[in-house]
Amino acid sequence: MNIPLILLIALPFIGGLLVIFPGRFLRVLRWIFGLLTAAGSGVLLVYIFREYQPKIESGFNIWTTANAVGGFQFSISTVSLVIAAAFTLLYLFVLLYAIGYYRKNEDADTEFHTLSLFMLGSSLGLLFTSDIIFIFLFWEIAAVAAWRLIGFERTSTKIAVAGRTILINFFGSALMLVGFMLLVINSGTLDGTFDVSSITFNLSGMGGNMPVLAGVLILAGVFAKSAVIPLYIWVPQAYAASPIPAVALLAGMIENLGLIVFMKVFGGTFTLSGAWQPTLLWIALASSIVAGGAALVVKDFRKILGYSTVSQLAFILAGFALISQSGHVAKGAVVFIIAHGLAKASLLMGYGAVEQKMETRDIMSQGRLLTRFPVLFVGIIIATLSIIGLPPLLGFFPKVDIIFGILNFKPGGILIGVGFILASVFTLLYMLRLISSVFLKGPPPSGESRIRQPVFLSVIVLVLSLTLLAASLGMKSLLNYLGQGG
């Protein structure tokens, strides 16, 4: 049994249950549990990196099976390890940010800690399992945790938003479950083995690829979770309703889970051929263009960043759609998950700190805050440039790889590629509009002399943004590592 891997997945759930027990006046203990969980996950990841690196095969493949645990399959791969490291790092920064964000709200601590740790545990579990049963189990845990955090403040409006979110995700996950059942039935693996690679092997032995109906139903779940048109509508509302730490986890972690399932099922096993690739590319393009256009006109910074997330996730979907054609583009999509997740979380926490001080999310009601938030501005500008995709930031390299991969796709790659270039221009425009409206232009805020940047929150945002610079310096090593295996 692969004890370190099982401990890595189980540790956040154990930590999430432990934080329930300290009483209200042992608030610090809850933070300590969260930090220890993050530290423990990091130690286990380092151990697994070192222990299993020699066993990982060459070439860009999604799967490298570690071993079975009680008949259920888990796997270790360079792809899952790298994304798991990014998710764990993101959780650590969100946790540190939440210390300052919730400093006056003791009652919020317990539920936030439990749900955020469950989010981390379900994300790690989804990354490392290759068993359909566990994929669906972790998928649903993440959905329930997100639902509770979106309706965290329990107002009627926010509960309604949380309700719509869980309904859309439940609709998608129910269809996905039916799709998984069809895969099992079509493959003939009714002997209790639900490993995706086994299902694929049986189907390929029968001369079959992904069954069309099963593929469409699984995609419904992917589209709902990862906010692909037309099932993206819950994202801007959820961003507006949730506490900022919860939104950062949604953007950097939870909304990537659909793409990870897509990578596992479509990219890591079945070969996308025929109409699958162009159809997915056109859907991704429509999602990116529509959401990018919406971000250009709304004035609520949370909704701008929500639409931005929808637009950027479409780039990742397009990259994974080409996984059978180009491993290099697929590696770019993996790096894009990391680059976008860290940068978007940094932006949400940065503008969230401004919101706390200014008590408004309307970017037209803010202005000329650069002199009042200098440290925060540096962190936000770094993350903004990475989202836009300017060198040498981490977001530049995968976006270029994906666009060039699309341009080389036939048929219709040139037209689709030009569309994604237009979506990149939209990204440039709405990001510059956002940062200039808040920090550079407009009337100075009333009571300007009393406005001071929250130093602790600003430093957290800056350090998280600087990780994008650090990662960009190691980009070649990262791509080489991803190319070694799974």
Protein Blocks (a to p, Z undefined) as FASTA:
>chain_A
ZZklmmmmmmmmmmmmmmmmpcfklmmmmmmmmmmmmmmmmmmmmmmmmmmmmmpcgdjd
fbdcfbdeehiacdddfklmmmmmmmmmmmmmmmmmmmmmmmmmmklmmmmmmmmmmmmm
mmmmmmmpccfklmmmmmmmmmmmmmmmmmmnopaklmmmmmmmmmmmmmmmmmmmmmmm
mmmmmnopanopacfklmmmmmmmnopacdfklmmmmmmmmmmmnopafklmmmmmmmmm
pcfklmmmmmmmmmmmmmmmmmmmmmmmcccehjlmmmmmmmmmmmmmmmmmmmmmmmbf
klmmmmmmmmmmmmmmmmmmmmmmomklmmmmmmmmmmmmmmmmmmmmmmmmmmmmnopa
bfklgghklmmmmmlmmmmmmmmmmmnopafbfklmmmmmmmmmmmmpcehklmmmmmmm
mmmmmmmmmmmmmmmmmmmgccddehklmpccdfklmmmmmmmmmmmmmmmmmmmmmmmm
mmnmZZ
